[in-house]
Amino acid sequence: MGKITGEGGPELEQGTPVQEVLERDPASKEKAPKVMQEQIDSKSSNGTRSFSTLARRQQEALVSFEDSGIEASGRNFELPALPLASNMHLKHRYAPIVKQVTNLLMRDGKLSVAQRNMAMILNYLRTASPPTVNPERPLLPGAPPASHLPLNPTLYLTLAIDSVAPLLRIRSQKGIAGGGAALQMPMPLALRQRRRQAVMWILDAASKKPTRGSGRGGFARKVAEELVSIVEGRSGVWERRSTVHKAAVGARANLNTTRRR
């Protein structure tokens, strides 16, 4: 463009000033405002351009973070102290028993529904009246008084599950005594296995209860009522636990059975 007009090309950073356009077109200069005509006639030698067709001429007016005094630290709060606690991780922010029960409540991969039901269960345990413990079916040793259980619904849930969790399971093993006969062998369970079996019993008992009313919190309410009945010794889960333990005690003699050769 500069070769065609015989002048230098326009500065791309600021654009073509209006004064240069008017200087090339005298007819347009006559129709321009008086202010612009006076500025064109008394053009200063410093080369400042008051009128520009490009907004980039105001780049020097942009305020940087350093000039404005804004502290760009990148965070609004202080960093946590290291090492982090075990419950500070996002994936481990819940109690282990709460997470395990939530996973067992989940159906068809709907974790949000299971978490909502878990929240309803804990809220029911927190707002329910204190249970009355049956002396014939005591809870775990060292349990707090029954009047203190609604103050800590997570402890309430843990105590109800661990009290009915079986210590053993019965496994049928073939050929251990020779031939094709199968013997009942008692096998010890780990903590998560014990709790899983107890929760499955509780969910099975809650599913058999009649539904009262409507709404999406019906099953969660039945599970919470079953937990309260366990603490009070009225649930049938106690009988299932007793049956498994009796069968395990009766089958302990099979542990000494040697295989016939």
N, C-alpha and C positions, 0 to 999 in steps of 0.2 A: 504493500500500500504506500509506503514511503517513497519508493522508486517512481510510482505513477504520479504522485502529487509533487514530487521534488522536495519533500520534507522528510524529517525523521518519522518513523512509525510511532503510533501512540503507545504510551506506557500502559501495559496490560494490568499493572497493579492498581492504577487509578482510573483508567478509562480515558476516553477522549473528552476534554473539557468543552463546555458550551462556548466559551470565548473563541476558541479556534474555529469552531463551526460557523460562528457568526462573522468572524473575520473573512472567511472564504465566501460568504454570501452577503453582500452589502444590502440587498433588498430585505433580507431577514433581520439584519442589524437595525434597520430603520424601524422595524416593527417591534423590536425587543424593548423591554422596560428600560426606563431612564437609568436605573441603578446599574444595570448590566452595561449600558452604553458608556456610562461614566467610568466603570471599572475597565472596560476595554480600552477606552481612550487613555486613561491614566494607569496603564498596566505597569505594575511594579517589576523591578528587575530581579526580585528574589524568586520568581517563578512559582509562586503559590497559586493554587487552583481552588477557588472558592466554590465553583459550580462544576460538578462532575456527573456524568451519566452512569457511574458505577458506584455501588455502595461500599465497595472495598476500599475506597479512600478513607473510610473511617476506621480502618483496622488499627491504626495507632491509638484510637480512643478506647479500644477494648481494654478492660481492666483485668489484669492477671491475678491469680490467687496470691502471688507473692506481694504485689502492690496493694491489694485490698486488705491485707492483714488477716485473711481467713485461714484458720489452721486446718489443713487437710491431713489429719492424722490417719484417716481411713477407718476409724472405729469410734463408736459412741460410748463404749463402756470399757473398763479395764479388762485385761486378759485374765482368765482364771489361773489360779495357782496350780502348779504342777507338783507331784503327779495328780492326775484326776481321780476322783473317787469312783468306786465301782458303779454307782448309779448315775454318774454324770454323762455317760455315753447315751446317745439317742436311742440305740437299740436295746439298751439295758436300763431304761428309766423306770420300768415297772418291777414289782416284786416277782420273784420266780414263780410263786404259786399262782399269782394273778395272770401272768403270761401263759402259763401252762393251761389253766382253766379256760382262758380266752381262746386258745388254739383248739381245745376240745369242743368248745361251743360253736366254732366256726363250721359253716356248711357251705359247700359249693364255692369255697375260696372267698366268701364275703367277710373279710376281716372287720370292716367298719360295723357291720350288723352285730358281730360277736362282741366287739368292744362296747357297743351301746348296751347289749344285754348284760355284759359284765359290770358296767357302770350302774345299771338298774339293780343288779343283785347286791352290790356293795351299798348302794343307797338304801335299799330295803333293810339290810342288816344294821345299818347305822340308825335308822329311824324306828325300827321295831322295838317293842318293849323288851326288857331284859328277860332272858329265858330262865326256866326253872330246871335245874340239873337233876336228873334221876340218879339217886345213889346206887341203884343196881347196875347202872351203866355209866360208870365214871369216865371222865375225859382224861386226857393225857396228864401225867404227873407234872406239877408245877404250873398248871393253868391258872390264870387270874380268876377272881370271883366273877360270877355270872353277871353281876350288875355292871362290871367294867367292860364287858365285851362289846356293847354297841359303841363305845368310845373309839374303838379301833376295829373297823370292819375287816381290814386285811387279816388281823390276828383272829378275828371271829371265823373267817373263812378257813384259815390254816388249821385252826383247832378242830373245826368240824370235819375237815377232810382227813387229817392225820389220825383222828380218834377212831375212824372206821376203816382206815387203810389196812389191808391185810399184810401180814409179814411174810407169808409164803404163798405159793401157788402149786397146784398139782399138775404134773406132766406125765403123760402116758409114754412109757418107753418100752419098745418091743425088743425081744431077744435078750434081755438082760439076765433072765433066769434060764435061758435055753429054750429052744423051740420057738414057737410063734406067739407065746403068751405075752401079754403086755402087763407091766406092773405100774402102779401109781407111785410116782416119785415126787416127794416134796422138794421144792426149789425155793431158795430165798430170793427176795425181791429187793432191788435198790430203792432209794427214796422216790425218784421220779416214777418208777414202775408201780410202787405202792399207791402213790397219789393218782396215777392214771387209772388204776383199777377202781379206786374209790370214787373218782369223778364219774366214771362210766356207770357205776352202780347208781349214783345219785341222779344222773341224767335219765337213766332208764326208769327209775322210780318216779321222777318228775313228769316224764312223758305219759305215764299211766294215770296221772291225776286228772280229774275232770276240769275242764276249762271254765272259768268263771268270768263272765263279761267278755268284752272284745277289746281289740287294740293290739299293737305290736309288742307290748311288754308283758303279754300273758305268760309266755314260757319262762321268761326271766323271773317273774313273780313265783311261779311254781317251783323253780329251782331254789330260790331264796327260802321259800317255806319249807322245802325239804331239808335245807341246811339247818334251819331253826329246829325242826323236829329231830334231827340227829343229835343236836346238843341237848335237847330235852329228853332224849332216849325213847322217842315214840316212832322212829323210822324203822322200816323193814330192812334197811341196809345193815343194821346191827346183826340181824339173823343171818344174812348172807356171809358176813364176816365170820360169825361163829361157826357156820357150816364148813367154810373153807379151812378154818383152823382145826376143827375136829377131824376132818378128812386127812389133813396133813399129819396130825399126831398119830392117827391110825396107820398111816402109810410110812411112818419113819422106820419101821422094821425092815422095809424093803431096801434101805440104804446099805444094809450089811449083806445083801444077797449077792453072791458071786456068780458069774456066768459059767454055766456048765460047758465043758469042753467035750 
